[in-house]
Amino acid sequence: MITKRRLIRLAFALNLIVGGLTAAQPVVGGKAADFSLTSFDGKTVALSSLYEKSPVALVVLRGYPGYQCPFCQRQVQEFVEHAAEFDTAGVQVVFVYPGPPDELQSKVAEALTGKNFPASYTMLLDPGYSFSNQYGLRWDAPRETAYPSTFLIEKGGTVFYAQVARLHSGRTSAVTVLSYFPRPKK
């Protein structure tokens, strides 16, 4: 019987062979490369400090490619709507918002306007695409920033799910992410 994880590993391997993904992208079964970025509220956050405590759902947005990405807006809103379930499952949700450095802080504020962004979530800023480049996600085309991506990282740093969308859509839903984390026993 093929498990969900095995199926994802096979799909990712096929994508690697056919799609020509760069070696810098996290691979299922590998360790997530550490990085440090500044959060929207001005704190320096290292990925390793998060996954040492609990599993992490790392969601890379397109950010601000000259306009607010409507797919990003919907994805963030969906994760916000499921915040209690992520908290119950003990999963830290981390978004990375890439963009040009000069307007990034104000554009993230604009993107979060009207959303009740949970205190348990982290919004990291990727000014100048240092993270996007490190993870091989830079979508270097006119009016683009980074490939929308989701990486699920076990406590300790091993990646067990990776999806890199080559289109604006094709995002991993909050419900899909939650399906990978067992519900705590009552």
Secondary structure, 3 states (H helix, E strand, C coil): CCCHHHHHHHHHHHHHHHHCCCCCCCCCCCECCCCEEEECCCCEEEHHHHHCCCCEEEEECCCCCCCCCHHHHHHHHHHHHCHHHHHHHCCEEEEEEEECCCCHHHHHHHHHCCCCCCCCCEEEEEECCHHHHHCCCECCCCCCCECCEEEEECCCCEEEEEEECCCCCCCCCHHHHHCCCCCCCC
